[in-house]
């Protein structure tokens, strides 16, 4: 993969999507919410996270539980969990984690309920996607986002942000899988379970959005320390090294 292609991959994709899932909740967004989101996006465009030293890079590691893999076909996000980090350190303060269920407008598949332990009655009384997403954006506060197999999270964030506010999802989103490529050749993408076993991270609260986010954060911490031991100082150098492989 060339450098230009790699940079393009890590740029937040934009696009226009058909409104199917959240059509019933768009009207709940206030002008103040939209103004806040646009100001946050402006700050993100002006912020240069690529050259921030890894030891001071502030990120939010997050995970979403969903009813499937295809938001454009009607699959929905049903929970989101996240944790803040500075460099390789997980911030432990109570304000540094985020978790919420997300109201669903239709029953979730039984296999998803079994997998996630999330049930229809819980989602019926959960906050709307508009409420949860605004709280999540405020929690992020301009930090870089990190996820494992991030295309999944990115697809749902793109769809929700567009459907609710007609605004593009413009956060920088980094996939842990690409950092692994710095150290070992990856023939196929590793699952979160495989990655945790590889780096001896305890598998706990699997398929709970906050539980998965915490495990991913521990993996990110390990990978960041390994990158620093290689003499890598910032994200730009990470991308450049991967592009050369």
C-alpha positions in Angstrom: 0.0 0.0 0.0 1.5 3.4 -1.0 1.7 6.4 1.3 -1.1 8.3 -0.5 -3.4 5.3 -0.2 -2.6 4.9 3.4 -3.3 8.5 4.2 -6.5 8.3 2.3 -7.6 5.2 4.3 -7.1 7.0 7.6 -8.9 10.1 6.4 -12.5 10.2 7.5 -14.7 9.2 4.6 -17.6 11.4 3.7 -20.7 10.6 1.7 -24.4 11.0 1.4 -26.4 8.1 2.6 -30.1 7.2 2.2 -32.1 7.8 5.3 -33.7 4.6 6.6 -32.8 4.0 10.2 -33.0 7.2 12.0 -35.6 9.1 10.0 -37.9 9.3 12.9 -35.5 11.1 15.2 -33.9 13.8 13.1 -36.2 16.5 14.4 -34.8 16.1 17.9 -31.6 17.9 17.1 -31.5 21.5 18.1 -29.6 24.3 16.2 -27.3 24.5 19.2 -26.3 20.8 18.8 -25.6 21.3 15.1 -23.6 24.5 15.8 -21.6 22.6 18.4 -20.8 19.8 16.0 -19.7 22.1 13.2 -17.4 24.0 15.6 -15.9 20.7 16.8 -15.3 19.7 13.2 -13.7 23.0 12.4 -11.3 22.5 15.3 -10.5 19.0 14.2 -9.6 20.2 10.7 -7.2 22.8 12.2 -5.7 20.3 14.7 -2.5 18.5 13.6 -2.7 15.1 15.4 -0.2 13.5 13.0 2.7 15.3 14.5 1.7 15.1 18.2 4.3 13.1 20.2 2.9 9.6 20.9 3.5 10.1 24.7 1.1 13.0 24.7 -1.4 11.9 22.0 -4.9 12.0 23.4 -7.3 9.5 22.0 -10.7 8.0 22.7 -10.8 4.2 22.2 -14.4 3.1 21.4 -16.6 0.2 20.4 -20.1 -0.2 19.2 -22.5 -3.1 19.5 -24.8 -3.4 16.5 -27.6 -5.6 15.1 -25.5 -6.4 12.0 -22.7 -5.1 9.8 -24.6 -3.0 7.2 -26.2 0.3 8.5 -27.3 1.2 4.9 -29.4 -2.0 4.9 -31.1 -1.2 8.2 -28.7 -2.6 10.8 -28.6 -0.4 13.9 -26.2 0.6 16.7 -27.5 -0.5 20.0 -24.7 0.5 22.4 -21.5 2.4 22.5 -18.7 2.4 24.9 -15.5 4.4 25.1 -12.5 5.2 27.3 -10.0 8.1 27.2 -6.2 7.7 26.9 -3.2 10.0 27.0 -0.3 8.3 25.3 -0.2 4.7 26.5 -1.9 5.5 29.8 -5.6 4.8 30.3 -7.2 7.6 32.1 -8.8 6.2 35.2 -11.0 9.1 36.4 -14.8 8.4 36.4 -15.3 11.1 33.7 -12.9 9.2 31.4 -15.3 6.4 30.3 -18.5 6.5 28.4 -21.3 3.9 27.9 -24.9 4.1 26.7 -27.5 1.9 25.2 -29.2 3.3 22.1 -33.0 3.2 21.5 -34.0 0.8 18.8 -37.1 1.2 16.6 -37.5 -2.5 15.9 -36.8 -5.8 17.7 -33.2 -6.9 17.7 -32.3 -10.4 16.3 -32.3 -13.1 19.0 -28.7 -14.1 18.2 -27.6 -10.5 18.8 -29.4 -10.4 22.1 -27.7 -13.6 23.2 -24.3 -12.4 22.1 -24.5 -8.9 23.7 -26.9 -9.6 26.6 -28.9 -6.6 25.4 -32.6 -7.0 25.3 -35.5 -5.3 23.6 -37.0 -4.0 26.8 -33.8 -2.2 27.7 -33.6 -0.6 24.3 -37.2 0.5 24.4 -36.4 2.9 27.3 -32.8 3.8 26.2 -31.9 7.3 25.0 -32.3 8.1 21.3 -29.5 7.9 18.8 -29.5 11.7 18.6 -29.1 12.1 22.4 -26.4 9.4 22.6 -24.4 10.7 19.7 -24.4 14.3 21.0 -23.2 13.1 24.4 -20.5 11.0 22.7 -19.3 13.9 20.6 -19.0 16.0 23.7 -17.1 13.2 25.4 -14.7 12.9 22.5 -14.0 16.7 22.7 -11.8 16.7 19.6 -9.6 13.7 20.4 -8.4 11.1 17.8 -10.6 8.0 17.8 -9.3 4.5 17.9 -11.1 1.2 17.3 -10.4 -2.4 16.4 -11.6 -3.2 12.9 -12.6 0.5 12.7 -14.5 0.2 9.4 -17.4 -1.2 11.3 -17.6 1.7 13.8 -16.9 4.2 11.0 -19.8 3.0 8.9 -22.3 3.4 11.7 -20.9 6.7 12.8 -21.1 8.0 9.3 -24.7 6.8 8.9 -25.9 8.1 12.2 -24.2 11.5 11.9 -25.6 12.1 8.4 -29.1 10.8 9.1 -29.4 12.8 12.3 -27.7 16.1 11.4 -27.0 15.9 7.7 -23.4 16.4 8.7 -20.4 14.4 7.7 -18.4 12.3 10.2 -15.0 13.9 10.1 -13.0 12.6 13.0 -9.6 10.9 12.5 -10.1 7.2 13.2 -7.2 4.9 13.6 -7.5 1.1 13.4 -5.4 -0.9 15.8 -4.9 -3.6 13.1 -2.6 -1.3 11.1 -0.3 -0.7 14.1 0.1 -4.5 14.5 1.5 -4.5 10.9 4.5 -2.5 12.3 5.6 -5.5 14.2 4.3 -8.7 12.6 3.0 -9.6 9.1 -0.7 -10.0 9.2 -2.1 -12.4 6.6 -5.7 -11.9 7.7 -7.3 -9.5 10.2 -7.1 -10.7 13.7 -10.3 -10.7 15.9 -10.2 -8.8 19.2 -10.0 -12.2 21.0 -7.0 -13.2 18.9 -5.3 -9.8 19.5 -5.9 -10.0 23.2 -4.5 -13.5 23.4 -1.5 -12.4 21.3 -0.6 -9.6 23.7 -1.8 -11.3 26.9 -4.7 -9.0 27.6 -7.4 -10.5 29.7 -10.6 -11.1 27.8 -13.3 -9.8 30.0 -16.9 -8.5 29.3 -16.6 -9.5 25.6 -19.3 -8.1 23.3 -20.1 -5.4 25.8 -19.2 -2.1 24.2 -17.4 -0.7 27.2 -15.7 -4.0 27.9 -14.5 -4.3 24.3 -13.3 -0.7 24.4 -11.3 -1.3 27.5 -9.6 -4.4 26.0 -8.9 -2.4 22.8 -7.4 0.4 24.9 -5.0 -2.1 26.6 -4.0 -3.4 23.2 -3.5 0.2 21.9 -1.3 0.9 25.0 0.9 -2.1 24.3 1.3 -1.2 20.6 2.1 2.4 21.4 4.8 1.5 23.8 6.3 -0.9 21.2 6.2 1.8 18.6 8.0 4.2 20.9 10.6 1.5 21.6 11.2 1.4 17.8 12.0 5.1 17.9 8.7 6.2 16.4 7.7 9.6 17.7 4.3 10.4 16.2 1.5 9.1 14.0 3.0 10.5 10.8 6.1 8.2 11.3 3.8 5.3 12.0 2.0 5.8 8.6 5.3 6.3 6.8 6.8 3.1 8.2 3.7 1.1 7.3 3.7 2.5 3.8 7.3 1.3 3.3 6.4 -2.3 4.2 
